[in-house]
Amino acid sequence: MASTERLKKILTDPVVKQAEPREKRYMISDERGLYLEIYPNGRKYWVIRYSINNVKHRVNVGIYPEVSLKQARDKNYEFRRLLKMGKPIGFEKETFATVAKEWLEKRMSPKVAESYLKTLHMRLDRYILPHFGHMRLEELNSSLILQLIRKIEDRGTLETALRIKVLIGQIFNYAIATSRAETNPTLALKGALQTRVEKNLAAITEPDEIAKLMRQIDQYPYDVVRCALKYSALVFCRPGEIRKAEWEEIDWEKREWRIPKEKMKMKLPHIVPLANQAINLLLELKEYTGSGKWLFPSARSDGRCMSENAVRVALRSMGVTNEQMCPHGFRAMASSSLYDNGFEPLHIEMQLSHVERNKVVKAYNHAKYLPQRREMMQWYADWLDNLKNKSVIDDGSTGVEAYAKCKTPLL
């Protein structure tokens, strides 16, 4: 939620004009419940906050500088006069931000995970409220929503675009239920969004292209992100599992990354044997981030893990297109390479944590085939190194047969 700065004196025109945007939305106060709300994109909105029967409310007054400080105060005085007289307040209806925040407060419950609520806050503050927060509900139509969705889709984040559309729809459904809206404009967008096609899960699988990718990763200039890219290749876990990896999950003695079930897609614990190269990588990474919680913390130093788009942006900056490779593609790259080199399918699928919940979840053993998986992970790390160094084994031997020929010692 927005933080509030209380000033010793009421606002002045220079203070309003010079108020700078910050990483998070914040407010500065005037008098009698009038606030200037400043968003990260630089937009400024006048907001009146008030309470009735200990229930907090807010109404939008307008956008600065279209509405000046004097005009905002005049509206506030009129609002307070009508409120005191008990008359309906007709000059301003509730904004989308008002309803969104009220809807979000209703979601708060001991049964709702805090991480989920944080995600909702993030999506509102980052994607939705900077565009629609100041608007009245009747002003927000399907065309405007589609414009926002298209911008998100253009960045290649189709899943995020879908979730933003769903979130806006949920807020409008709440507005309808509380008699503040008559229709849900997101319903008209059915079929208008891009679908998650194969290219969104694109992966590089040809050995020559894999070698090129690994060399590009070695040259990436930002240390923590470079390590995240390498780690993604070496452990081929899901992007979210990698972003949220914590140092306490690394078992140095057993040379394993033990992912708790809460972080796994199927809610089952998972063991990742760490090859020599992965251990060396973690030792390097520990110099950068070892004093904190996350292996890959946010560059903003805000206590969160790395952004979901950090690896994707890095790939794009290296010239790897969305049609060639996405963060999830490291899994397909490993799977394809291991299958092509003759490894046991069951070992590969176990390492990919592919579990058919309805069939085998009760019999699932996260340590099953661990010795074979450990050998497979070391072979794959060595194979990547040999590809990158232009010394890939080309004598026709399969992965298991070639393993002994390309071991890399732990430095």
N, C-alpha and C positions, 0 to 999 in steps of 0.2 A: 504494500500500500504506500501511498505517497507520504513522505515525511513533511512536517510543518515547521516553519521557522517563524517564531513570534518576534516581531520587531518592537523596540521600545516606543517608537513613534509610528504613526500611520504612514502609509506609502506616499511617495512623491513621484512626479512624472519622470525625473531622471532615474530613480530606482527601478521603476517599472520598465523603462526603455533599456536599461543596462543589465537587467537580469539575464544571466547566461544559462544555457541548457547544461545539464549534467548527465551522468550515465543513467540515473534513474529520475523519474518524474518527482517533482517536489512542489511545495506551495509556500508562498510568503503572504503574510496576513496584512489586511488593512484594518478597518474598524467595523464593529457590529456584524461579524461573521462573513465579511467579504474577503475573498482570497484571490490571488493571482496564481494560477496553476501553470507550471512550465514543464513542457515535455522534452525528452531527449532530442527530438527533431527540431527544436527551437520554437515550436508553436506555443502561444500563451493564451490561456482562457480565464475569463472571470467566472468565479463560482461563489454562490451564496450557500453557507452551511447553517442549518438551524435544527432545532429539536422540537418535537411535539410528543408529549407524554413519554419523555425519555427515549424516544425513538429518533435517531439521527437521520436527517434528510439533506439533500443538496439539489440546487437547481443551477443550470447554466445561465449566465448573463450575457455572454458574447465573447468574441475573439478580439484580442488586442493586436493591432492598434485600431481595428474597425470600431471597436467600442473603447473610448478613452477612459481614463481613470475617473474623470468627473461624471461621465455618462454611467459608468458602472456604479458609482456611489448613488447617483440619482435613482437608478433602478433598485438598488438595495434599500434606500429610504422608502420608496414606494412599496416595495415588497413587505418591509417590516410594518408599515402602516396598515396595509391590508390584512396582514397576518394578525396584528393586534386586534383589529376590528372583527376578526373571524370571518372575513369575506373570502370567496374563492380567489385564487391567484391566477389571473388569466393571461398575464403578459408573457409567461414562459412555461412551457411544458417540460416534463422531465426529459433528460438527455439519455442517450444510449449508455453513457458511462454510469449514470445514476442507477439504472436498472441492472447493468452488468455487475456492479459492486454489490448491490442488494442480492442478486442471484448467487454471487460467489459466497457471501456471508451465510446464505441458506445451505450451502454445500458443506460448511464446516461442521464436522462431527467426529467423535472419537473413532468411528468406523471408517472414516475417509483418510487415506494415507497422506501424511504431510507432504511427501514428495509430489503427489498428484496435485495437491492444492498449489504448490510452488510452480508446477508446470502451467496450471491455469493462469496464475498471476503473470507468469512470464509471457504467455501467448497474448494475454490481454494488453499488457504494457508495451510489448515489443511490436506486435503486428496490428492490433485492432484499435485500441483507444487513440493512438496518435492520428489515425485517419477518421474515426467515427465517433470518438468520445464526446465531442462537443455537439453532435447532431441530435436533433429531436427524432424520436422513433419514426414518425411519419415521413421524415425526410430521407431516411435510409432505405433505398430500394435495391432490387436484385442487380441492377446494372452497376451500381457503385460497389456492391459486394464482389461482383464478378471481376471488376477492375483490380481490386486488391488481390483476389485469388490468382489472377493471371500474373501479377508481379511476382508472387511467391513461386508459382509454377516455372516462371522464366529462369529462376535460379536453380532449377532442377530438383527442388524439394517438394515432390508431388504429395508425399505423405503429410507433410506439414500443411500444405494447401488444403487438403481434405479435412484435416483436424480443425483448421481455422474456420472453415465453412460450417462444420458440425457445431463448433462452439458458439458461433453467432446464432445459429439456428436454435440452440438450447436456450440462449438468452431471450430470443424472441418468443419462444414457447412459454417461457416464464412470464414475459410481458403480457401475452394473451391471457394466461391463467389469472393474472392479477388485474385484468381489465385496463391495461395501458397500451395495448396494440390489438388490432383486429386480424392481421395476417402475418405470416412468416415469409419474408421475401426469399429466404434460402430455398424454399420448396420449388421455386421456379428455375433453380439452377440444376435440377436433375438432368444428368446427361451432358452438362456443359463443361464439367471438369475433365482434365486429362486423366486417363486411367494409368495405372501402374503397369507399363508395358515392360518387355524384357530389357530394353535399353537402359531402364532405370536401375537394373541390377547387372549392368554390363561388367564384364571381367576380361582381363588380358590372360590368355591361356597358351599362346604360342611361345615356345622357349626363347626365341630371339627377342620377342617383345617383352617377355618377363625380364630378360637380362637388361634390356634398355631401361625398363622401369626401375629396377633395383639400382642401376647406376645413377639415374636421376634422383632417386631418394637419397643416395649418399651425398649428393651435391646440394640438397635443400638447406638453405642458410639458417633456419631457426631451429635451435637444438632440440627443444622439447617436442615440437611437431615432427621433426625428422625422426626422433626416437619413436613417436607414436606410429608413424608410417612403417618403420622397420618392424616394430612389435606386431603391427597388424599383419604383416607378411609372415612373420615367424610363428605366431600362435593361431592365426586365422579364426579368431573368435568374432562374435557379432560386434559391430561398432559400438553399441551402447555398453557392452560388457567391458570393452577396452577402455572407453572414456572414464568409466566409473571404477576402474581398478584401484585398489588401495594397497599401500605398502605392507600393511599387516596381513594381507592375503598371500604374500610371497613366503613360501617355506624354503629358506636358503639351504637348509641341511638336506632336504629331500629333493631340492631343485624342482619345485612345483609351484604353480599358481593355482590356489584353491579358491574357486569362485563360489560364494554362498548361494543357496537356492533362491534367495530373495532377488538376486540380480539376473537370474537366468530366465529365459523365455518360458521354459516349461516348469519353472519353479522346482528344479531339482539341482542339487549341488554338482559341481563339475570340476574335474582335475585336468590341468594343462601341464604336461611334462615340459620342462624348459630345456631346450637344447643349449649347448655351450654358447652359441652365438646369442641366444636370448639372455643368458646369465651375464655375459659380457655387456650386452646392451643395458641391462638393468643396473649394472655397476656404474656405467657411464651416466645413466639417467639419475642415479642416486645423488650425484654431485650437484645436479640442478634442482631436484625436487624432493630429495630424501628427507628433508626436515619437516615436510608437510604430510598431509593425509593421503593425497592423490598421487598416483604415478604421473598423471597428466593433468595438472591443475589448469584452471582458466588463466589466460594471459592477463586478465583484469585484476588478478589478486583479490578476488571477492569471496574466496573460500569455497567456490564451486569447482567442479571438475571441468575439463576442457569442453568447449562448445561442440555441439553435434555437427557443425559445419566446418570445423577446423581442418580435418583431414580432406574433406571434399574440396575446400578452397585451395589447399596445398596441391592437390592433384591438378586442379585447373591451372594454377600458377606455373606448374611444370609443363604445361602444354598438353596434358592428358585430358581429352574431352569427356563429356558426360556419356557419350556413346561408346567410349573405349573402356572406361573404368569408373566405378563408384566405390565408396568405402566398403560396402558389403562384398564387392568383387574379389577381395583378398581370399574370401572363403571359397568361392568358385575356382579361383586360380589354384589354390592348394588342392582342392578336391579333384579337379581335372588332372593335375600333374601327378598326384598319387595314384589315381586309377590307371593312368597311362603307363606308370612305372611298375605295375603289377602288385601293389599292396592289397591286402585283404579288405574287401568292401566293408565288412563288419567293423574292422579297426578304424577305417576312415570315418564311417558314420558315427561311431562312438565318440571319436575325437571332435567331430563337428557338432556334437550334442544333438544329433537328430534322433528324437525319440517319438514314437507313435504313442501318444498318451493313452488312447483307448485300449491298446494291445499290450504294451510292455512296461508301462509306468510302474506297476506294482513290483515287477521283477527287476527294475532298473538298479544297477550297481555302478556308481560313478568311478569305482576303481577297477572295473572289469577290463581285462586285456591291457592293463597298465604297462607291463614290460614291453609288449609288442608296440604299443602306442609310443612309448618313450623312444624306442629304436626308430620308429617311423618319423617322429618329430626331428630327431637328430639327422636322419638321412635327408629330410626335406630342407633343413637349414643348410646342410653342406651342399646340397644340390643347387640351392639358390646362390650360394657363394661361388660355386664353380661356373654357373651360368654367367653371373656378373663378371667374373674374371676371365671369361672366354676360354675356360678349360673344362667345359662340360664333357662328361664321359660320353663318347659316341661309339663304343665298341659293341653296342647292341644288347648289353646286359640290362636286366630289369632293376628296379629300385632295390629290392632286397639283396640281389646279387652284387650290386654296385656299392652297397653301403660301406663295406670294408675298405674300398678303394679311395674314398673321399672324406675320411674323418678329419675334422678340424679341431686341433687341441684347444683347450680352454686357456686363454692368456692369463 
